Amino acid sequence: MSRSEIVATIPAMAGKREKVVVAMSGGVDSSVAACLLVEQGYDVMGLFMRTGVQEVDPGRSTDTTDATRPIPLSQGGIEGGPSSPAEPPPAPPCEGGVHDALPIRAATVRERMPHARDRPLPHGRGSDQKPADPREEVGPATATRQHQGCCSTSDAGDARFVAGMLGIPFYALNFEKEFDTLIDYFADEYVRGRTPNPCIVCNDRLKFGKLVDYADAVGARYIATGHYARIARRDGRNVLMRGRDREKDQSYVLFGLGRMILDRVLFPVGELTKSEVRDIATRFDLPNRDKPDSVEICFVPDRDYARVVRQRRPEAFVEGDVRDQTGRVIGRHKGIGQYTIGQRRGLGIAAGRPIYVTQLDVDSNTVTLGDGDVLLEKTLVADGLNLLAEAPNGPFRAEVQIRYLHKAAPATVEIVGEGKIRVTFDQPQRAITPGQAVVFYDGDVVLGGAWIERAESDAEVLAASATA
């Protein structure tokens, strides 16, 4: 992508420096988003959301002494600071709430970062210059390393350091209390025999809502994040679209945003591929340019979901029967809260063939196991409908996605009640899972989404049709 094309993806300012609040997680995507906005002349303010998540990486500090206090970054930019983002420059704590940032003069990325002045942005797609492959620069050790979660104290240090390089105000705000309710939701869904998606709920209830509240408080017109998604105009209004990089597309986890937020949000990296983002970070010498992506839920960095559920809802871990598809008892389980539909590993049952969790019955405290074919269903019912674009009257066709990594499949979507939809796929889909999101698309445009209640068998569909 050419530099002019990158510029064109960010809304132009109307005669003045528009203020934008950027969620800076400490990762390379949000850091590059901030870089691009600063270079475009926006009045940028960085915001890190402290959640109380503790470190698990033995190579990083676990000191959270100041985790409950908002920290403003001293202004003026940091030239030639520490080379490691794990060693951010010190910043004085701010007692009592968030203070207004000190004023700074308008500055571009290149003014604040003289070592990057003569480095053009990458051309990327459609040009002679091939985007750099970060694996070649990182080397085998770090190329394969994965960042477990986000929102830790070391992530805050990375974000603060990049903000210092850019010379922009930066604040870390404490949302530990609000985030705690998200962990409760996570545990409660497992106890109900459902599989939660806390990233979507976090975006909906916490991240974007708090960003807008803070933007309003400081008089900012826009908010921005490092998500791989895009905003475009359709029928006179803004719509959410998939990111240009389909392998990194994050529109699925953004379906719960309100339409009003679409009028205020910017996704500066949405038109870029991941390799282009890392190339830009390298050209601007960002210290976190090779930082691995987060791959786990931030409050379960050790991947032990059952531990979190047990800590929050110990009373829900009651032993019960494990049955096969015929109803025969084939074992015992120690709590439904540690299973999910489609699960194969950790079942503790030797069947001589691959078997999967096919049903979770909370009322009878029963886990049912079966062959993979049992997981194939064509129809689902979902509630909590959120429409981001005008849907046609009556049933309509769409490409429908039922998990983050699921390849969207053609289906018919029908609104069947207040906030409810029924989705009928052309071909059976594997492991339709209650608690996950179902998101439907018209091409790259997100029409909306809802939360899966259940899969429906052919017999249930016929019965529903007969009573309609």
C-alpha positions in Angstrom: 0.0 0.0 0.0 1.4 3.4 -1.0 1.8 6.2 1.5 -0.9 8.2 -0.2 -3.2 5.2 0.1 -2.5 4.9 3.8 -3.2 8.6 4.3 -6.5 8.2 2.4 -7.7 5.6 4.9 -7.8 8.1 7.8 -10.5 10.9 7.7 -9.1 14.3 6.9 -9.3 17.0 9.4 -11.6 20.0 8.8 -9.5 23.1 9.3 -8.2 22.2 12.8 -6.2 19.6 14.6 -8.9 17.1 15.6 -8.3 15.5 18.9 -8.3 11.7 19.1 -8.0 9.3 22.0 -6.0 6.2 21.1 -6.3 3.0 23.1 -2.6 1.9 23.5 -2.2 -1.7 24.7 1.5 -1.8 24.4 1.4 -3.9 21.3 2.7 -3.0 17.8 -0.7 -2.5 16.2 -2.0 0.2 18.5 1.5 1.8 18.5 1.5 2.0 14.7 -2.0 3.4 14.9 -0.8 6.2 17.1 2.2 6.8 14.8 -0.1 7.2 11.7 -2.5 9.5 13.5 0.3 11.8 14.8 1.8 11.9 11.3 -1.5 12.9 9.9 -1.6 15.9 12.2 -4.2 14.7 14.7 -4.0 15.9 18.3 -3.4 12.4 19.8 -3.7 11.3 23.4 -2.8 7.7 24.4 -4.8 5.8 26.9 -3.9 2.5 28.6 -6.6 0.6 30.5 -5.4 -1.1 33.7 -7.4 -4.2 34.5 -5.5 -5.6 37.4 -4.2 -8.5 35.4 -1.0 -9.9 36.9 2.2 -10.8 35.1 3.0 -14.5 34.5 6.1 -14.1 32.3 9.1 -14.8 34.6 11.2 -12.4 32.4 9.0 -9.4 33.3 8.3 -7.5 36.4 5.3 -8.3 38.5 5.3 -5.2 40.6 1.8 -3.7 40.5 2.3 -1.2 43.4 1.0 1.7 41.3 -1.6 -0.2 39.3 -4.5 1.6 40.9 -3.2 5.1 40.1 -3.5 6.9 36.8 -0.1 7.9 35.5 0.5 10.8 33.2 3.6 10.7 31.0 5.9 13.7 31.3 5.8 15.7 28.1 8.4 16.7 25.5 9.2 13.4 23.9 12.0 11.0 24.7 14.9 10.9 22.3 17.5 8.2 22.7 15.7 6.6 25.6 16.2 3.0 26.8 16.4 0.6 23.9 14.2 -2.0 25.7 10.5 -1.3 26.2 10.7 -3.3 29.4 12.6 -0.3 30.8 10.3 2.7 30.3 11.4 6.1 31.6 10.1 7.0 35.0 6.9 9.0 35.3 5.5 10.6 38.5 2.3 9.1 39.8 -0.8 11.4 39.7 -2.8 11.4 42.9 -6.6 11.6 42.8 -7.8 11.1 39.3 -6.7 11.9 35.8 -5.1 15.3 35.3 -5.1 17.4 32.1 -2.1 16.7 30.0 0.5 19.4 29.6 0.2 21.2 26.3 2.7 20.3 23.6 3.4 21.9 20.3 2.2 20.2 17.1 4.7 17.7 16.0 4.9 14.9 13.5 6.3 11.5 14.1 9.4 12.5 12.1 10.0 15.6 14.2 9.8 13.6 17.3 11.8 10.7 15.9 14.7 12.1 13.9 16.1 8.7 13.1 13.0 8.0 11.1 12.9 11.3 9.2 14.2 10.0 5.9 12.5 6.7 6.0 9.4 6.5 3.7 6.4 4.4 4.7 6.3 1.0 3.0 4.7 0.7 -0.4 3.5 -2.9 0.2 0.7 -4.3 -2.0 0.8 -3.4 -5.7 4.3 -2.1 -5.6 7.8 -3.2 -6.3 8.7 -3.2 -2.6 7.8 -6.3 -0.8 6.7 -5.8 2.9 9.3 -7.0 5.3 8.7 -10.4 6.8 9.0 -9.9 10.6 10.1 -13.5 11.0 13.3 -12.8 9.1 14.2 -9.9 11.4 13.1 -11.4 14.7 14.9 -14.7 14.3 13.6 -18.1 15.3 13.5 -17.5 19.1 11.2 -14.5 19.0 9.4 -15.3 15.8 7.8 -18.3 17.4 7.3 -16.8 20.9 3.7 -15.8 21.6 2.6 -13.1 24.0 0.3 -14.5 26.6 -2.5 -12.0 27.1 -2.3 -8.2 27.4 -3.0 -5.3 29.8 -0.2 -6.2 32.2 2.1 -3.7 33.8 4.9 -4.4 31.3 2.4 -3.8 28.5 1.6 -0.4 30.1 5.3 0.3 30.2 5.6 -0.5 26.4 2.7 1.8 25.6 4.1 4.6 27.8 7.5 4.3 26.1 6.0 4.6 22.6 3.9 7.6 23.7 7.1 9.2 24.9 8.8 8.7 21.6 5.8 10.3 19.9 5.7 13.2 22.4 2.0 12.7 23.1 0.1 12.8 26.4 -0.4 9.3 27.9 -2.6 8.1 30.8 -3.1 4.7 32.4 -6.5 4.5 33.9 -7.7 2.0 36.4 -10.7 -0.1 35.4 -10.0 -3.1 37.7 -13.5 -2.9 39.3 -15.3 -2.9 36.0 -13.1 -5.6 34.6 -13.8 -7.8 37.5 -17.5 -8.0 36.3 -16.2 -9.3 33.0 -14.4 -12.2 34.8 -17.7 -12.9 36.6 -19.4 -13.2 33.2 -16.7 -15.5 32.0 -17.2 -17.9 35.0 -21.0 -17.7 34.9 -21.2 -18.7 31.3 -19.1 -21.8 31.8 -21.3 -22.7 34.8 -24.3 -22.4 32.6 -22.8 -24.8 30.1 -22.0 -22.1 27.6 -18.7 -21.0 26.1 -18.0 -17.3 26.7 -16.3 -14.8 24.4 -14.9 -12.2 26.9 -13.1 -10.2 24.2 -16.4 -9.2 22.5 -18.0 -8.4 25.8 -14.9 -6.3 26.8 -15.1 -4.4 23.6 -18.8 -3.7 24.0 -19.1 -3.1 27.7 -15.7 -1.7 28.6 -13.1 -0.7 26.1 -15.1 1.3 23.5 -17.6 2.6 26.0 -14.8 3.9 28.3 -12.9 5.3 25.4 -16.0 7.3 24.3 -16.6 8.5 27.8 -13.0 9.7 28.2 -13.0 11.3 24.7 -16.1 13.3 25.7 -14.4 14.3 28.9 -11.4 15.7 27.1 -13.3 17.1 24.1 -12.0 14.6 21.6 -14.0 14.0 18.4 -12.5 10.6 17.6 -11.4 7.4 19.3 -9.0 5.0 17.7 -7.7 1.5 18.3 -5.3 -0.9 16.6 -8.0 -3.4 15.5 -7.8 -4.9 12.0 -11.1 -3.6 10.8 -12.4 -0.7 8.6 -15.0 2.0 8.5 -16.7 2.9 5.3 -19.8 4.8 4.1 -22.8 2.8 2.9 -26.3 4.3 2.2 -25.3 7.6 3.9 -24.0 6.1 7.1 -20.8 4.5 8.5 -20.5 0.7 8.5 -18.1 -1.7 10.0 -16.0 -3.8 7.5 -13.6 -6.6 7.7 -9.9 -5.7 7.9 -8.0 -5.8 4.6 -5.8 -8.5 6.0 -8.3 -11.4 6.2 -5.9 -13.5 8.4 -5.9 -10.8 11.0 -9.4 -9.5 10.6 -11.0 -8.6 13.9 -14.5 -7.4 12.8 -16.0 -10.5 14.4 -15.2 -9.3 17.9 -16.5 -5.8 17.2 -20.1 -6.7 16.2 -21.5 -5.5 19.5 -20.4 -1.8 18.9 -23.2 0.7 18.8 -23.9 2.5 15.5 -23.0 5.9 17.1 -19.5 4.6 17.9 -19.0 3.8 14.2 -19.3 7.6 13.6 -16.4 8.3 15.9 -14.0 5.4 15.7 -10.8 5.2 13.6 -9.0 2.0 12.7 -5.7 3.3 11.2 -4.2 -0.2 10.6 -7.4 -1.6 9.1 -6.2 -1.2 5.5 -2.8 -2.8 6.3 -1.5 -6.3 6.5 0.3 -7.4 9.6 3.6 -7.5 7.8 3.1 -3.9 6.6 2.3 -2.8 10.2 5.6 -4.4 11.5 7.4 -2.8 8.6 6.1 0.6 9.5 7.1 0.0 13.1 10.6 -1.1 12.1 11.0 2.0 9.9 10.1 4.2 12.8 12.3 2.2 15.1 9.5 1.4 17.6 10.9 -0.7 20.4 7.9 -3.1 20.4 8.1 -3.7 16.6 8.8 -7.4 17.1 6.5 -7.9 20.1 4.5 -11.1 19.6 0.7 -10.9 19.3 -1.5 -11.7 22.3 -2.8 -15.2 21.9 -4.7 -15.9 25.1 -7.5 -14.2 27.2 -5.7 -11.6 29.2 -6.9 -12.7 32.6 -6.2 -16.4 31.8 -2.6 -16.1 30.5 -1.8 -19.7 31.7 -4.8 -21.1 29.6 -6.2 -22.8 32.7 -9.8 -21.6 32.2 -11.2 -24.2 34.7 -9.0 -22.6 37.4 -10.6 -19.2 36.9 -14.1 -20.7 36.9 -13.4 -22.7 40.1 -12.0 -19.7 41.9 -15.1 -17.6 41.1 -17.8 -20.3 41.3 -16.4 -23.2 43.4 -20.0 -24.3 44.3 -20.6 -25.2 40.6 -18.0 -28.0 40.5 -20.2 -30.9 41.4 -19.5 -34.4 40.1 -21.9 -35.9 37.6 -22.3 -38.5 34.9 -20.6 -38.7 31.6 -22.8 -40.4 29.1 -22.5 -41.6 25.5 -25.0 -40.8 22.8 -27.2 -43.7 23.8 -27.5 -42.5 27.4 -25.2 -45.1 28.8 -23.0 -43.9 31.7 -19.3 -44.2 30.7 -17.6 -42.1 33.4 -17.8 -39.3 35.9 -16.9 -35.6 35.6 -15.9 -33.1 38.2 -17.9 -30.1 37.1 -19.6 -28.9 33.9 -17.7 -25.7 34.2 -14.6 -27.2 32.7 -16.1 -28.4 29.4 -17.2 -26.8 26.1 -19.1 -28.1 23.1 -16.6 -29.7 20.6 -13.9 -30.3 23.3 -11.8 -33.4 22.6 -8.8 -33.1 25.0 -8.8 -33.7 28.7 -12.0 -35.8 28.7 -10.5 -38.7 30.7 -12.4 -41.3 28.8 -10.7 -43.9 26.7 -13.0 -44.8 23.8 -10.5 -46.2 21.3 -11.5 -43.4 18.8 -11.8 -39.6 18.8 -14.8 -38.5 20.9 -16.0 -35.0 21.6 -18.3 -33.2 24.0 -21.6 -33.0 22.2 -24.0 -31.8 24.9 -23.9 -30.1 28.3 -27.0 -30.5 30.4 -26.8 -28.2 33.4 -30.1 -29.3 34.9 -29.1 -33.0 35.1 -25.4 -32.1 35.5 -24.5 -34.4 32.6 -21.8 -34.3 30.0 -22.5 -36.2 26.8 -19.8 -37.5 24.5 -20.0 -38.7 20.9 -18.5 -38.9 17.5 -17.6 -35.8 15.5 -20.5 -36.2 13.1 -22.9 -35.5 16.0 -21.5 -32.0 16.1 -22.7 -31.1 12.6 -25.9 -29.0 12.6 -27.4 -26.6 10.0 -29.5 -24.4 12.1 -29.0 -22.2 15.2 -31.0 -19.8 17.3 -29.4 -16.7 18.8 -30.5 -13.7 20.9 -29.2 -10.3 21.8 -29.3 -9.2 18.2 -27.3 -6.1 17.3 -27.7 -4.6 13.8 -24.9 -2.4 12.5 -26.5 -1.9 9.1 -30.0 -2.0 7.7 -31.1 -5.6 7.2 -33.6 -6.5 4.5 -37.2 -7.2 5.4 -37.8 -10.9 5.9 -35.2 -13.6 5.6 -32.0 -12.5 3.9 -28.8 -14.2 2.7 -25.4 -13.6 4.3 -22.0 -15.0 5.0 -22.2 -16.2 8.6 -19.4 -16.7 11.1 -19.8 -18.7 14.4 -16.4 -18.5 15.9 -13.4 -16.1 15.6 -11.4 -18.6 13.4 -14.5 -20.1 11.7 -14.6 -19.5 7.9 -17.9 -17.6 7.2 -20.4 -19.9 5.5 -23.4 -19.0 3.3 -26.7 -19.1 5.2 -30.2 -17.6 5.5 -30.8 -15.3 8.4 -34.3 -14.6 9.7 -35.4 -12.3 12.6 -37.9 -14.4 14.5 -38.6 -12.2 17.5 -37.5 -9.3 19.6 -33.7 -9.5 19.4 -33.8 -13.1 18.2 -32.6 -14.7 14.9 -32.6 -18.1 13.3 -29.7 -19.0 11.0 -29.9 -21.8 8.5 -26.7 -22.8 6.8 -26.5 -24.2 3.3 -24.3 -26.9 4.7 -24.0 -28.3 8.2 -21.5 -26.5 10.5 -19.3 -28.2 13.1 -19.7 -27.4 16.9 -22.3 -24.6 17.0 -21.6 -23.5 20.5 -24.0 -21.7 22.9 -22.4 -18.5 24.3 -20.3 -17.8 21.2 -21.2 -15.0 18.8 -22.8 -15.4 15.4 -21.9 -12.6 13.1 -23.3 -12.1 9.6 -21.7 -10.3 6.6 -22.7 -8.8 3.3 -19.3 -9.2 1.5 -16.9 -7.4 3.9 -19.7 -5.4 5.6 -20.8 -6.4 9.1 -24.6 -6.5 9.1 -24.8 -7.5 12.7 -24.6 -10.3 15.1 -26.1 -12.1 18.1 -25.2 -14.6 20.8 -25.8 -18.3 20.1 -28.5 -19.9 22.3 -28.5 -23.4 20.8 -28.2 -25.4 17.7 -31.4 -26.9 16.4 -31.7 -30.4 15.0 -33.8 -31.0 11.8 -36.6 -32.4 14.0 -36.7 -29.2 16.1 -36.7 -27.0 13.0 -39.7 -29.0 11.5 -41.5 -28.7 14.9 -40.9 -25.0 15.0 -42.2 -24.6 11.4 -45.3 -26.6 12.3 -46.2 -24.4 15.2 -45.4 -21.1 13.5 
